[in-house]
């Protein structure tokens, strides 16, 4: 898992049928000290995160092993909201 900050949301009225109803958010990866790195990416939000929140993001097979995702083309997912990092 990685730490990221939610920087925005994505509205897509036409998408893969399996993604209908999924909330899509833009995330920017951050180090534990808050330094941004890499490119912004789109992630499916499973926990109801909002813009500006620090989140835990899972990718790859860790996302696809979630029961409901076997038929979804998901590679990146928000799986937790971070209260604090110390």
PDB file of N, CA, C and O in Angstrom, chain B, residues numbered from 101:
ATOM      1  N   UNK B 101       0.835  -1.182   0.000  1.00  0.00           N
ATOM      2  CA  UNK B 101       0.000   0.000   0.000  1.00  0.00           C
ATOM      3  C   UNK B 101       0.876   1.240   0.000  1.00  0.00           C
ATOM      4  O   UNK B 101       2.035   1.209   0.414  1.00  0.00           O
ATOM      5  N   UNK B 102       0.290   2.333  -0.477  1.00  0.00           N
ATOM      6  CA  UNK B 102       0.985   3.612  -0.523  1.00  0.00           C
ATOM      7  C   UNK B 102       0.112   4.690   0.110  1.00  0.00           C
ATOM      8  O   UNK B 102      -1.104   4.542   0.229  1.00  0.00           O
ATOM      9  N   UNK B 103       0.765   5.779   0.511  1.00  0.00           N
ATOM     10  CA  UNK B 103       0.065   6.949   1.028  1.00  0.00           C
ATOM     11  C   UNK B 103      -0.182   7.903  -0.135  1.00  0.00           C
ATOM     12  O   UNK B 103       0.695   8.111  -0.974  1.00  0.00           O
ATOM     13  N   UNK B 104      -1.373   8.478  -0.182  1.00  0.00           N
ATOM     14  CA  UNK B 104      -1.690   9.458  -1.226  1.00  0.00           C
ATOM     15  C   UNK B 104      -2.643  10.500  -0.671  1.00  0.00           C
ATOM     16  O   UNK B 104      -3.307  10.279   0.341  1.00  0.00           O
ATOM     17  N   UNK B 105      -2.702  11.636  -1.347  1.00  0.00           N
ATOM     18  CA  UNK B 105      -3.671  12.676  -1.008  1.00  0.00           C
ATOM     19  C   UNK B 105      -4.686  12.735  -2.138  1.00  0.00           C
ATOM     20  O   UNK B 105      -4.318  12.703  -3.313  1.00  0.00           O
ATOM     21  N   UNK B 106      -5.966  12.823  -1.785  1.00  0.00           N
ATOM     22  CA  UNK B 106      -7.024  12.955  -2.783  1.00  0.00           C
ATOM     23  C   UNK B 106      -7.021  14.403  -3.254  1.00  0.00           C
ATOM     24  O   UNK B 106      -7.174  15.328  -2.457  1.00  0.00           O
ATOM     25  N   UNK B 107      -6.842  14.589  -4.570  1.00  0.00           N
ATOM     26  CA  UNK B 107      -6.739  15.944  -5.114  1.00  0.00           C
ATOM     27  C   UNK B 107      -7.941  16.347  -5.957  1.00  0.00           C
ATOM     28  O   UNK B 107      -8.073  17.513  -6.328  1.00  0.00           O
ATOM     29  N   UNK B 108      -8.811  15.403  -6.261  1.00  0.00           N
ATOM     30  CA  UNK B 108      -9.977  15.736  -7.072  1.00  0.00           C
ATOM     31  C   UNK B 108     -10.835  14.518  -7.330  1.00  0.00           C
ATOM     32  O   UNK B 108     -10.550  13.421  -6.849  1.00  0.00           O
ATOM     33  N   UNK B 109     -11.880  14.726  -8.090  1.00  0.00           N
ATOM     34  CA  UNK B 109     -12.768  13.613  -8.439  1.00  0.00           C
ATOM     35  C   UNK B 109     -12.927  13.557  -9.950  1.00  0.00           C
ATOM     36  O   UNK B 109     -12.643  14.528 -10.652  1.00  0.00           O
ATOM     37  N   UNK B 110     -13.381  12.416 -10.440  1.00  0.00           N
ATOM     38  CA  UNK B 110     -13.586  12.206 -11.867  1.00  0.00           C
ATOM     39  C   UNK B 110     -15.052  11.893 -12.094  1.00  0.00           C
ATOM     40  O   UNK B 110     -15.615  11.024 -11.428  1.00  0.00           O
ATOM     41  N   UNK B 111     -15.671  12.596 -13.030  1.00  0.00           N
ATOM     42  CA  UNK B 111     -17.047  12.299 -13.421  1.00  0.00           C
ATOM     43  C   UNK B 111     -16.990  11.680 -14.803  1.00  0.00           C
ATOM     44  O   UNK B 111     -16.458  12.276 -15.739  1.00  0.00           O
ATOM     45  N   UNK B 112     -17.541  10.483 -14.928  1.00  0.00           N
ATOM     46  CA  UNK B 112     -17.542   9.763 -16.197  1.00  0.00           C
ATOM     47  C   UNK B 112     -18.936   9.198 -16.421  1.00  0.00           C
ATOM     48  O   UNK B 112     -19.322   8.216 -15.788  1.00  0.00           O
ATOM     49  N   UNK B 113     -19.687   9.814 -17.316  1.00  0.00           N
ATOM     50  CA  UNK B 113     -21.065   9.362 -17.543  1.00  0.00           C
ATOM     51  C   UNK B 113     -21.116   8.097 -18.386  1.00  0.00           C
ATOM     52  O   UNK B 113     -22.091   7.349 -18.319  1.00  0.00           O
ATOM     53  N   UNK B 114     -20.076   7.850 -19.181  1.00  0.00           N
ATOM     54  CA  UNK B 114     -19.994   6.612 -19.964  1.00  0.00           C
ATOM     55  C   UNK B 114     -18.726   5.894 -19.551  1.00  0.00           C
ATOM     56  O   UNK B 114     -17.626   6.438 -19.653  1.00  0.00           O
ATOM     57  N   UNK B 115     -18.890   4.662 -19.082  1.00  0.00           N
ATOM     58  CA  UNK B 115     -17.735   3.874 -18.659  1.00  0.00           C
ATOM     59  C   UNK B 115     -18.078   2.399 -18.727  1.00  0.00           C
ATOM     60  O   UNK B 115     -19.230   2.030 -18.956  1.00  0.00           O
ATOM     61  N   UNK B 116     -17.084   1.565 -18.529  1.00  0.00           N
ATOM     62  CA  UNK B 116     -17.262   0.117 -18.482  1.00  0.00           C
ATOM     63  C   UNK B 116     -18.417  -0.198 -17.542  1.00  0.00           C
ATOM     64  O   UNK B 116     -18.492   0.344 -16.440  1.00  0.00           O
ATOM     65  N   UNK B 117     -19.308  -1.064 -17.974  1.00  0.00           N
ATOM     66  CA  UNK B 117     -20.514  -1.373 -17.192  1.00  0.00           C
ATOM     67  C   UNK B 117     -20.195  -1.807 -15.766  1.00  0.00           C
ATOM     68  O   UNK B 117     -20.928  -1.469 -14.836  1.00  0.00           O
ATOM     69  N   UNK B 118     -19.116  -2.546 -15.589  1.00  0.00           N
ATOM     70  CA  UNK B 118     -18.752  -3.018 -14.252  1.00  0.00           C
ATOM     71  C   UNK B 118     -18.368  -1.873 -13.310  1.00  0.00           C
ATOM     72  O   UNK B 118     -18.364  -2.051 -12.092  1.00  0.00           O
ATOM     73  N   UNK B 119     -18.047  -0.704 -13.865  1.00  0.00           N
ATOM     74  CA  UNK B 119     -17.655   0.439 -13.040  1.00  0.00           C
ATOM     75  C   UNK B 119     -18.807   1.384 -12.726  1.00  0.00           C
ATOM     76  O   UNK B 119     -18.629   2.344 -11.977  1.00  0.00           O
ATOM     77  N   UNK B 120     -19.978   1.129 -13.286  1.00  0.00           N
ATOM     78  CA  UNK B 120     -21.130   1.988 -13.014  1.00  0.00           C
ATOM     79  C   UNK B 120     -21.402   1.986 -11.508  1.00  0.00           C
ATOM     80  O   UNK B 120     -21.489   0.927 -10.887  1.00  0.00           O
ATOM     81  N   UNK B 121     -21.533   3.162 -10.937  1.00  0.00           N
ATOM     82  CA  UNK B 121     -21.763   3.292  -9.500  1.00  0.00           C
ATOM     83  C   UNK B 121     -20.490   3.428  -8.686  1.00  0.00           C
ATOM     84  O   UNK B 121     -20.550   3.694  -7.486  1.00  0.00           O
ATOM     85  N   UNK B 122     -19.336   3.249  -9.321  1.00  0.00           N
ATOM     86  CA  UNK B 122     -18.062   3.391  -8.615  1.00  0.00           C
ATOM     87  C   UNK B 122     -17.666   4.857  -8.547  1.00  0.00           C
ATOM     88  O   UNK B 122     -17.808   5.591  -9.525  1.00  0.00           O
ATOM     89  N   UNK B 123     -17.168   5.284  -7.388  1.00  0.00           N
ATOM     90  CA  UNK B 123     -16.690   6.653  -7.198  1.00  0.00           C
ATOM     91  C   UNK B 123     -15.220   6.695  -7.598  1.00  0.00           C
ATOM     92  O   UNK B 123     -14.412   5.925  -7.079  1.00  0.00           O
ATOM     93  N   UNK B 124     -14.874   7.587  -8.515  1.00  0.00           N
ATOM     94  CA  UNK B 124     -13.507   7.702  -9.010  1.00  0.00           C
ATOM     95  C   UNK B 124     -12.882   8.989  -8.483  1.00  0.00           C
ATOM     96  O   UNK B 124     -13.472  10.064  -8.585  1.00  0.00           O
ATOM     97  N   UNK B 125     -11.685   8.869  -7.922  1.00  0.00           N
ATOM     98  CA  UNK B 125     -10.998  10.018  -7.339  1.00  0.00           C
ATOM     99  C   UNK B 125      -9.588  10.130  -7.921  1.00  0.00           C
ATOM    100  O   UNK B 125      -8.985   9.129  -8.309  1.00  0.00           O
ATOM    101  N   UNK B 126      -9.074  11.355  -7.975  1.00  0.00           N
ATOM    102  CA  UNK B 126      -7.699  11.596  -8.395  1.00  0.00           C
ATOM    103  C   UNK B 126      -6.836  11.626  -7.139  1.00  0.00           C
ATOM    104  O   UNK B 126      -7.162  12.310  -6.168  1.00  0.00           O
ATOM    105  N   UNK B 127      -5.728  10.875  -7.164  1.00  0.00           N
ATOM    106  CA  UNK B 127      -4.831  10.834  -6.007  1.00  0.00           C
ATOM    107  C   UNK B 127      -3.412  11.200  -6.419  1.00  0.00           C
ATOM    108  O   UNK B 127      -2.980  10.923  -7.538  1.00  0.00           O
ATOM    109  N   UNK B 128      -2.698  11.828  -5.492  1.00  0.00           N
ATOM    110  CA  UNK B 128      -1.284  12.162  -5.666  1.00  0.00           C
ATOM    111  C   UNK B 128      -0.516  11.425  -4.581  1.00  0.00           C
ATOM    112  O   UNK B 128      -0.769  11.633  -3.394  1.00  0.00           O
ATOM    113  N   UNK B 129       0.420  10.568  -4.972  1.00  0.00           N
ATOM    114  CA  UNK B 129       1.201   9.826  -3.994  1.00  0.00           C
ATOM    115  C   UNK B 129       2.066  10.782  -3.184  1.00  0.00           C
ATOM    116  O   UNK B 129       2.556  11.785  -3.704  1.00  0.00           O
ATOM    117  N   UNK B 130       2.250  10.458  -1.888  1.00  0.00           N
ATOM    118  CA  UNK B 130       3.064  11.275  -0.989  1.00  0.00           C
ATOM    119  C   UNK B 130       3.949  10.381  -0.135  1.00  0.00           C
ATOM    120  O   UNK B 130       3.595   9.242   0.167  1.00  0.00           O
ATOM    121  N   UNK B 131       5.105  10.912   0.249  1.00  0.00           N
ATOM    122  CA  UNK B 131       5.966  10.212   1.201  1.00  0.00           C
ATOM    123  C   UNK B 131       5.372  10.390   2.594  1.00  0.00           C
ATOM    124  O   UNK B 131       4.414  11.140   2.777  1.00  0.00           O
ATOM    125  N   UNK B 132       5.945   9.699   3.568  1.00  0.00           N
ATOM    126  CA  UNK B 132       5.439   9.828   4.943  1.00  0.00           C
ATOM    127  C   UNK B 132       5.680  11.225   5.508  1.00  0.00           C
ATOM    128  O   UNK B 132       5.093  11.591   6.526  1.00  0.00           O
ATOM    129  N   UNK B 133       6.537  12.003   4.855  1.00  0.00           N
ATOM    130  CA  UNK B 133       6.781  13.383   5.289  1.00  0.00           C
ATOM    131  C   UNK B 133       5.909  14.387   4.541  1.00  0.00           C
ATOM    132  O   UNK B 133       5.981  15.587   4.804  1.00  0.00           O
ATOM    133  N   UNK B 134       5.092  13.907   3.617  1.00  0.00           N
ATOM    134  CA  UNK B 134       4.177  14.782   2.891  1.00  0.00           C
ATOM    135  C   UNK B 134       4.678  15.280   1.553  1.00  0.00           C
ATOM    136  O   UNK B 134       4.005  16.079   0.903  1.00  0.00           O
ATOM    137  N   UNK B 135       5.847  14.826   1.126  1.00  0.00           N
ATOM    138  CA  UNK B 135       6.389  15.245  -0.170  1.00  0.00           C
ATOM    139  C   UNK B 135       5.708  14.466  -1.297  1.00  0.00           C
ATOM    140  O   UNK B 135       5.689  13.235  -1.288  1.00  0.00           O
ATOM    141  N   UNK B 136       5.156  15.188  -2.258  1.00  0.00           N
ATOM    142  CA  UNK B 136       4.490  14.547  -3.394  1.00  0.00           C
ATOM    143  C   UNK B 136       5.527  13.921  -4.322  1.00  0.00           C
ATOM    144  O   UNK B 136       6.628  14.448  -4.480  1.00  0.00           O
ATOM    145  N   UNK B 137       5.165  12.783  -4.939  1.00  0.00           N
ATOM    146  CA  UNK B 137       6.037  12.162  -5.936  1.00  0.00           C
ATOM    147  C   UNK B 137       5.187  11.453  -6.985  1.00  0.00           C
ATOM    148  O   UNK B 137       4.043  11.078  -6.728  1.00  0.00           O
ATOM    149  N   UNK B 138       5.756  11.279  -8.152  1.00  0.00           N
ATOM    150  CA  UNK B 138       5.062  10.582  -9.232  1.00  0.00           C
ATOM    151  C   UNK B 138       3.940  11.421  -9.831  1.00  0.00           C
ATOM    152  O   UNK B 138       3.775  12.599  -9.514  1.00  0.00           O
ATOM    153  N   UNK B 139       3.180  10.778 -10.699  1.00  0.00           N
ATOM    154  CA  UNK B 139       2.053  11.432 -11.367  1.00  0.00           C
ATOM    155  C   UNK B 139       0.762  11.203 -10.606  1.00  0.00           C
ATOM    156  O   UNK B 139       0.636  10.233  -9.859  1.00  0.00           O
ATOM    157  N   UNK B 140      -0.192  12.096 -10.797  1.00  0.00           N
ATOM    158  CA  UNK B 140      -1.525  11.859 -10.254  1.00  0.00           C
ATOM    159  C   UNK B 140      -2.136  10.677 -10.999  1.00  0.00           C
ATOM    160  O   UNK B 140      -1.876  10.475 -12.185  1.00  0.00           O
ATOM    161  N   UNK B 141      -2.954   9.895 -10.285  1.00  0.00           N
ATOM    162  CA  UNK B 141      -3.613   8.741 -10.883  1.00  0.00           C
ATOM    163  C   UNK B 141      -5.066   8.696 -10.437  1.00  0.00           C
ATOM    164  O   UNK B 141      -5.446   9.335  -9.455  1.00  0.00           O
ATOM    165  N   UNK B 142      -5.871   7.936 -11.167  1.00  0.00           N
ATOM    166  CA  UNK B 142      -7.282   7.764 -10.826  1.00  0.00           C
ATOM    167  C   UNK B 142      -7.435   6.464 -10.049  1.00  0.00           C
ATOM    168  O   UNK B 142      -6.891   5.432 -10.441  1.00  0.00           O
ATOM    169  N   UNK B 143      -8.173   6.517  -8.950  1.00  0.00           N
ATOM    170  CA  UNK B 143      -8.411   5.341  -8.109  1.00  0.00           C
ATOM    171  C   UNK B 143      -9.899   5.210  -7.810  1.00  0.00           C
ATOM    172  O   UNK B 143     -10.609   6.208  -7.685  1.00  0.00           O
ATOM    173  N   UNK B 144     -10.360   3.973  -7.698  1.00  0.00           N
ATOM    174  CA  UNK B 144     -11.726   3.718  -7.242  1.00  0.00           C
ATOM    175  C   UNK B 144     -11.735   3.907  -5.729  1.00  0.00           C
ATOM    176  O   UNK B 144     -10.836   3.429  -5.037  1.00  0.00           O
ATOM    177  N   UNK B 145     -12.734   4.593  -5.220  1.00  0.00           N
ATOM    178  CA  UNK B 145     -12.829   4.895  -3.787  1.00  0.00           C
ATOM    179  C   UNK B 145     -13.812   3.940  -3.119  1.00  0.00           C
ATOM    180  O   UNK B 145     -15.008   3.975  -3.408  1.00  0.00           O
ATOM    181  N   UNK B 146     -13.309   3.085  -2.224  1.00  0.00           N
ATOM    182  CA  UNK B 146     -14.156   2.129  -1.505  1.00  0.00           C
ATOM    183  C   UNK B 146     -14.526   2.592  -0.103  1.00  0.00           C
ATOM    184  O   UNK B 146     -15.283   1.912   0.590  1.00  0.00           O
ATOM    185  N   UNK B 147     -13.999   3.753   0.331  1.00  0.00           N
ATOM    186  CA  UNK B 147     -14.198   4.151   1.727  1.00  0.00           C
ATOM    187  C   UNK B 147     -14.848   5.518   1.907  1.00  0.00           C
ATOM    188  O   UNK B 147     -15.028   5.959   3.043  1.00  0.00           O
ATOM    189  N   UNK B 148     -15.203   6.193   0.833  1.00  0.00           N
ATOM    190  CA  UNK B 148     -15.862   7.491   0.947  1.00  0.00           C
ATOM    191  C   UNK B 148     -14.923   8.638   1.258  1.00  0.00           C
ATOM    192  O   UNK B 148     -15.284   9.546   2.008  1.00  0.00           O
ATOM    193  N   UNK B 149     -13.727   8.613   0.697  1.00  0.00           N
ATOM    194  CA  UNK B 149     -12.753   9.682   0.931  1.00  0.00           C
ATOM    195  C   UNK B 149     -13.174  10.964   0.224  1.00  0.00           C
ATOM    196  O   UNK B 149     -13.907  10.941  -0.765  1.00  0.00           O
ATOM    197  N   UNK B 150     -12.693  12.078   0.756  1.00  0.00           N
ATOM    198  CA  UNK B 150     -12.991  13.373   0.163  1.00  0.00           C
ATOM    199  C   UNK B 150     -11.731  14.076  -0.287  1.00  0.00           C
ATOM    200  O   UNK B 150     -10.626  13.695   0.098  1.00  0.00           O
ATOM    201  N   UNK B 151     -11.894  15.102  -1.101  1.00  0.00           N
ATOM    202  CA  UNK B 151     -10.766  15.889  -1.585  1.00  0.00           C
ATOM    203  C   UNK B 151     -10.013  16.478  -0.392  1.00  0.00           C
ATOM    204  O   UNK B 151     -10.618  17.023   0.531  1.00  0.00           O
ATOM    205  N   UNK B 152      -8.691  16.360  -0.427  1.00  0.00           N
ATOM    206  CA  UNK B 152      -7.839  16.877   0.634  1.00  0.00           C
ATOM    207  C   UNK B 152      -7.468  15.844   1.685  1.00  0.00           C
ATOM    208  O   UNK B 152      -6.576  16.090   2.498  1.00  0.00           O
ATOM    209  N   UNK B 153      -8.132  14.695   1.685  1.00  0.00           N
ATOM    210  CA  UNK B 153      -7.835  13.678   2.702  1.00  0.00           C
ATOM    211  C   UNK B 153      -6.622  12.843   2.313  1.00  0.00           C
ATOM    212  O   UNK B 153      -6.361  12.600   1.135  1.00  0.00           O
ATOM    213  N   UNK B 154      -5.891  12.412   3.330  1.00  0.00           N
ATOM    214  CA  UNK B 154      -4.775  11.502   3.177  1.00  0.00           C
ATOM    215  C   UNK B 154      -5.334  10.087   3.236  1.00  0.00           C
ATOM    216  O   UNK B 154      -6.100   9.760   4.143  1.00  0.00           O
ATOM    217  N   UNK B 155      -4.954   9.242   2.269  1.00  0.00           N
ATOM    218  CA  UNK B 155      -5.565   7.920   2.155  1.00  0.00           C
ATOM    219  C   UNK B 155      -4.524   6.828   1.940  1.00  0.00           C
ATOM    220  O   UNK B 155      -3.382   7.098   1.566  1.00  0.00           O
ATOM    221  N   UNK B 156      -4.944   5.589   2.187  1.00  0.00           N
ATOM    222  CA  UNK B 156      -4.161   4.408   1.842  1.00  0.00           C
ATOM    223  C   UNK B 156      -4.659   3.912   0.498  1.00  0.00           C
ATOM    224  O   UNK B 156      -5.864   3.784   0.280  1.00  0.00           O
ATOM    225  N   UNK B 157      -3.721   3.631  -0.406  1.00  0.00           N
ATOM    226  CA  UNK B 157      -4.070   3.192  -1.747  1.00  0.00           C
ATOM    227  C   UNK B 157      -3.421   1.837  -2.003  1.00  0.00           C
ATOM    228  O   UNK B 157      -2.228   1.657  -1.762  1.00  0.00           O
ATOM    229  N   UNK B 158      -4.206   0.893  -2.490  1.00  0.00           N
ATOM    230  CA  UNK B 158      -3.701  -0.426  -2.874  1.00  0.00           C
ATOM    231  C   UNK B 158      -3.740  -0.522  -4.389  1.00  0.00           C
ATOM    232  O   UNK B 158      -4.565   0.118  -5.041  1.00  0.00           O
ATOM    233  N   UNK B 159      -2.837  -1.332  -4.947  1.00  0.00           N
ATOM    234  CA  UNK B 159      -2.794  -1.458  -6.402  1.00  0.00           C
ATOM    235  C   UNK B 159      -2.571  -2.902  -6.828  1.00  0.00           C
ATOM    236  O   UNK B 159      -2.219  -3.763  -6.022  1.00  0.00           O
ATOM    237  N   UNK B 160      -2.784  -3.140  -8.114  1.00  0.00           N
ATOM    238  CA  UNK B 160      -2.505  -4.436  -8.711  1.00  0.00           C
ATOM    239  C   UNK B 160      -3.352  -5.562  -8.166  1.00  0.00           C
ATOM    240  O   UNK B 160      -4.554  -5.404  -7.951  1.00  0.00           O
ATOM    241  N   UNK B 161      -2.715  -6.709  -7.942  1.00  0.00           N
ATOM    242  CA  UNK B 161      -3.446  -7.905  -7.525  1.00  0.00           C
ATOM    243  C   UNK B 161      -4.102  -7.742  -6.160  1.00  0.00           C
ATOM    244  O   UNK B 161      -5.095  -8.411  -5.873  1.00  0.00           O
ATOM    245  N   UNK B 162      -3.566  -6.863  -5.313  1.00  0.00           N
ATOM    246  CA  UNK B 162      -4.189  -6.621  -4.005  1.00  0.00           C
ATOM    247  C   UNK B 162      -5.590  -6.065  -4.164  1.00  0.00           C
ATOM    248  O   UNK B 162      -6.460  -6.331  -3.335  1.00  0.00           O
ATOM    249  N   UNK B 163      -5.819  -5.302  -5.210  1.00  0.00           N
ATOM    250  CA  UNK B 163      -7.138  -4.735  -5.476  1.00  0.00           C
ATOM    251  C   UNK B 163      -8.037  -5.785  -6.117  1.00  0.00           C
ATOM    252  O   UNK B 163      -9.217  -5.889  -5.782  1.00  0.00           O
ATOM    253  N   UNK B 164      -7.478  -6.556  -7.032  1.00  0.00           N
ATOM    254  CA  UNK B 164      -8.282  -7.541  -7.769  1.00  0.00           C
ATOM    255  C   UNK B 164      -8.701  -8.737  -6.922  1.00  0.00           C
ATOM    256  O   UNK B 164      -9.634  -9.445  -7.300  1.00  0.00           O
ATOM    257  N   UNK B 165      -8.049  -8.986  -5.796  1.00  0.00           N
ATOM    258  CA  UNK B 165      -8.436 -10.121  -4.959  1.00  0.00           C
ATOM    259  C   UNK B 165      -9.655  -9.825  -4.102  1.00  0.00           C
ATOM    260  O   UNK B 165     -10.229 -10.734  -3.502  1.00  0.00           O
ATOM    261  N   UNK B 166     -10.054  -8.561  -4.041  1.00  0.00           N
ATOM    262  CA  UNK B 166     -11.277  -8.198  -3.312  1.00  0.00           C
ATOM    263  C   UNK B 166     -12.459  -8.825  -4.047  1.00  0.00           C
ATOM    264  O   UNK B 166     -12.609  -8.616  -5.251  1.00  0.00           O
ATOM    265  N   UNK B 167     -13.294  -9.581  -3.355  1.00  0.00           N
ATOM    266  CA  UNK B 167     -14.366 -10.371  -3.969  1.00  0.00           C
ATOM    267  C   UNK B 167     -15.143  -9.656  -5.059  1.00  0.00           C
ATOM    268  O   UNK B 167     -15.336 -10.212  -6.140  1.00  0.00           O
ATOM    269  N   UNK B 168     -15.590  -8.439  -4.799  1.00  0.00           N
ATOM    270  CA  UNK B 168     -16.446  -7.726  -5.751  1.00  0.00           C
ATOM    271  C   UNK B 168     -15.689  -7.256  -6.986  1.00  0.00           C
ATOM    272  O   UNK B 168     -16.315  -6.835  -7.959  1.00  0.00           O
ATOM    273  N   UNK B 169     -14.363  -7.317  -6.974  1.00  0.00           N
ATOM    274  CA  UNK B 169     -13.575  -6.759  -8.078  1.00  0.00           C
ATOM    275  C   UNK B 169     -13.166  -7.748  -9.145  1.00  0.00           C
ATOM    276  O   UNK B 169     -12.542  -7.347 -10.127  1.00  0.00           O
ATOM    277  N   UNK B 170     -13.484  -9.008  -9.002  1.00  0.00           N
ATOM    278  CA  UNK B 170     -13.001  -9.987  -9.969  1.00  0.00           C
ATOM    279  C   UNK B 170     -13.411  -9.653 -11.395  1.00  0.00           C
ATOM    280  O   UNK B 170     -12.704 -10.013 -12.336  1.00  0.00           O
ATOM    281  N   UNK B 171     -14.520  -8.983 -11.572  1.00  0.00           N
ATOM    282  CA  UNK B 171     -14.986  -8.639 -12.912  1.00  0.00           C
ATOM    283  C   UNK B 171     -14.794  -7.167 -13.240  1.00  0.00           C
ATOM    284  O   UNK B 171     -15.228  -6.720 -14.302  1.00  0.00           O
ATOM    285  N   UNK B 172     -14.163  -6.405 -12.367  1.00  0.00           N
ATOM    286  CA  UNK B 172     -13.984  -4.971 -12.602  1.00  0.00           C
ATOM    287  C   UNK B 172     -12.561  -4.680 -13.082  1.00  0.00           C
ATOM    288  O   UNK B 172     -11.604  -5.258 -12.566  1.00  0.00           O
ATOM    289  N   UNK B 173     -12.415  -3.792 -14.064  1.00  0.00           N
ATOM    290  CA  UNK B 173     -11.083  -3.407 -14.536  1.00  0.00           C
ATOM    291  C   UNK B 173     -10.456  -2.352 -13.617  1.00  0.00           C
ATOM    292  O   UNK B 173     -10.250  -1.209 -14.023  1.00  0.00           O
ATOM    293  N   UNK B 174     -10.158  -2.746 -12.383  1.00  0.00           N
ATOM    294  CA  UNK B 174      -9.631  -1.814 -11.381  1.00  0.00           C
ATOM    295  C   UNK B 174      -8.185  -2.174 -11.076  1.00  0.00           C
ATOM    296  O   UNK B 174      -7.869  -3.333 -10.808  1.00  0.00           O
ATOM    297  N   UNK B 175      -7.306  -1.175 -11.118  1.00  0.00           N
ATOM    298  CA  UNK B 175      -5.902  -1.395 -10.822  1.00  0.00           C
ATOM    299  C   UNK B 175      -5.433  -0.606  -9.603  1.00  0.00           C
ATOM    300  O   UNK B 175      -4.377  -0.898  -9.043  1.00  0.00           O
ATOM    301  N   UNK B 176      -6.220   0.400  -9.188  1.00  0.00           N
ATOM    302  CA  UNK B 176      -5.838   1.254  -8.069  1.00  0.00           C
ATOM    303  C   UNK B 176      -7.081   1.580  -7.257  1.00  0.00           C
ATOM    304  O   UNK B 176      -8.099   1.986  -7.818  1.00  0.00           O
ATOM    305  N   UNK B 177      -7.007   1.403  -5.933  1.00  0.00           N
ATOM    306  CA  UNK B 177      -8.189   1.631  -5.098  1.00  0.00           C
ATOM    307  C   UNK B 177      -7.813   2.293  -3.781  1.00  0.00           C
ATOM    308  O   UNK B 177      -6.784   1.984  -3.180  1.00  0.00           O
ATOM    309  N   UNK B 178      -8.673   3.214  -3.347  1.00  0.00           N
ATOM    310  CA  UNK B 178      -8.539   3.819  -2.024  1.00  0.00           C
ATOM    311  C   UNK B 178      -9.180   2.850  -1.040  1.00  0.00           C
ATOM    312  O   UNK B 178     -10.370   2.552  -1.138  1.00  0.00           O
ATOM    313  N   UNK B 179      -8.380   2.355  -0.086  1.00  0.00           N
ATOM    314  CA  UNK B 179      -8.866   1.333   0.837  1.00  0.00           C
ATOM    315  C   UNK B 179      -8.871   1.791   2.295  1.00  0.00           C
ATOM    316  O   UNK B 179      -9.284   1.033   3.173  1.00  0.00           O
ATOM    317  N   UNK B 180      -8.421   3.013   2.567  1.00  0.00           N
ATOM    318  CA  UNK B 180      -8.437   3.520   3.935  1.00  0.00           C
ATOM    319  C   UNK B 180      -8.216   5.017   3.972  1.00  0.00           C
ATOM    320  O   UNK B 180      -7.580   5.587   3.085  1.00  0.00           O
ATOM    321  N   UNK B 181      -8.751   5.652   5.013  1.00  0.00           N
ATOM    322  CA  UNK B 181      -8.523   7.075   5.251  1.00  0.00           C
ATOM    323  C   UNK B 181      -7.574   7.181   6.443  1.00  0.00           C
ATOM    324  O   UNK B 181      -7.831   6.602   7.498  1.00  0.00           O
ATOM    325  N   UNK B 182      -6.484   7.915   6.275  1.00  0.00           N
ATOM    326  CA  UNK B 182      -5.451   8.021   7.305  1.00  0.00           C
ATOM    327  C   UNK B 182      -5.813   9.121   8.299  1.00  0.00           C
ATOM    328  O   UNK B 182      -6.107  10.251   7.911  1.00  0.00           O
ATOM    329  N   UNK B 183      -5.788   8.776   9.580  1.00  0.00           N
ATOM    330  CA  UNK B 183      -6.020   9.767  10.632  1.00  0.00           C
ATOM    331  C   UNK B 183      -4.752  10.579  10.895  1.00  0.00           C
ATOM    332  O   UNK B 183      -4.812  11.804  11.004  1.00  0.00           O
ATOM    333  N   UNK B 184      -3.607   9.903  10.998  1.00  0.00           N
ATOM    334  CA  UNK B 184      -2.334  10.597  11.167  1.00  0.00           C
ATOM    335  C   UNK B 184      -1.188   9.645  10.876  1.00  0.00           C
ATOM    336  O   UNK B 184      -1.353   8.425  10.906  1.00  0.00           O
ATOM    337  N   UNK B 185      -0.035  10.212  10.598  1.00  0.00           N
ATOM    338  CA  UNK B 185       1.200   9.461  10.369  1.00  0.00           C
ATOM    339  C   UNK B 185       2.228  10.040  11.325  1.00  0.00           C
ATOM    340  O   UNK B 185       2.401  11.257  11.390  1.00  0.00           O
ATOM    341  N   UNK B 186       2.923   9.165  12.078  1.00  0.00           N
ATOM    342  CA  UNK B 186       3.953   9.701  12.977  1.00  0.00           C
ATOM    343  C   UNK B 186       5.231   8.934  12.871  1.00  0.00           C
ATOM    344  O   UNK B 186       6.201   9.253  13.558  1.00  0.00           O
TER     345      UNK B 186
END
